[in-house]
Amino acid sequence: MCIQEMHLHFEMPDAAFYAEDYPIRITLENVSDKTLYNVHHAIQIEQGMKVFYSDGTTKEKVEVSDWFSKGVEKFYPGDKLIFEASVSIF
């Protein structure tokens, strides 16, 4: 039996264009009926990326390079962790 506790969803445009931002939204959602503990969501940040993080209540700009991890101690049913990244194609 396979039990799915979380869904990872990617949203992005179908095409990228030179010198235009390419937005990417990555959402991790608790789809179970249980509270999950110590859940972390990580993204590798490359040069030229603008990255924002949201836990559904606040949105903050990420000002670091390399790997960035954000998480919560308690991840309640229906909760989401969201990364929004924007990359320019040079």
C-alpha positions in Angstrom: 0.0 0.0 0.0 1.3 3.4 -0.9 0.4 6.4 1.2 0.9 9.9 -0.1 1.6 12.4 2.7 2.9 15.3 0.5 2.6 16.6 -3.0 5.4 18.5 -4.8 4.1 20.7 -7.6 6.0 22.7 -10.2 4.4 25.6 -12.2 6.3 27.3 -15.0 5.6 28.7 -18.5 5.8 26.5 -21.5 8.6 28.6 -23.1 11.5 30.8 -22.1 12.7 33.8 -24.0 16.0 35.6 -24.2 16.4 38.5 -21.7 13.0 37.8 -20.1 12.3 36.5 -16.6 11.2 32.8 -16.4 9.1 32.4 -13.3 9.1 29.0 -11.5 6.8 28.2 -8.5 7.6 25.1 -6.4 4.9 24.1 -3.9 5.2 21.4 -1.2 1.8 20.6 0.3 0.7 18.3 3.1 -2.2 16.3 1.6 -2.6 13.9 4.5 -4.9 14.1 7.4 -1.9 14.1 9.8 0.5 16.7 11.1 4.0 16.0 9.8 7.1 17.1 11.8 10.4 18.8 10.8 9.6 19.2 7.1 12.1 21.1 5.0 12.0 22.3 1.4 15.3 23.1 -0.4 16.3 24.8 -3.6 19.7 25.3 -5.3 20.1 29.0 -6.1 22.2 29.9 -9.1 23.6 33.2 -10.2 21.0 35.5 -11.7 18.0 33.9 -9.8 15.6 35.9 -7.8 14.0 33.7 -5.1 11.1 34.2 -2.7 9.8 31.9 0.0 6.3 31.8 1.5 4.7 29.7 4.2 1.3 31.0 3.2 1.2 33.8 5.7 4.4 35.8 4.8 6.6 36.2 1.7 10.3 36.9 2.0 13.1 37.4 -0.5 16.0 34.8 -0.2 19.4 36.6 -0.2 21.7 33.6 -0.2 23.5 31.6 -2.8 24.1 27.9 -3.3 21.6 25.7 -1.4 18.8 27.3 0.6 16.6 25.2 2.9 13.5 26.4 4.7 11.2 24.4 6.9 8.6 24.1 9.7 8.5 22.1 12.9 4.8 21.3 12.4 3.3 20.9 8.9 -0.4 20.7 9.3 -2.9 19.1 6.9 -3.4 21.5 4.0 -0.3 23.6 4.8 2.0 24.6 1.9 5.6 25.7 1.6 6.2 27.7 -1.5 9.4 28.8 -3.4 9.0 31.3 -6.2 12.1 31.7 -8.4 12.7 33.9 -11.4 15.6 33.3 -13.8 16.7 35.5 -16.7 17.9 33.7 -19.9 21.1 35.5 -21.1 
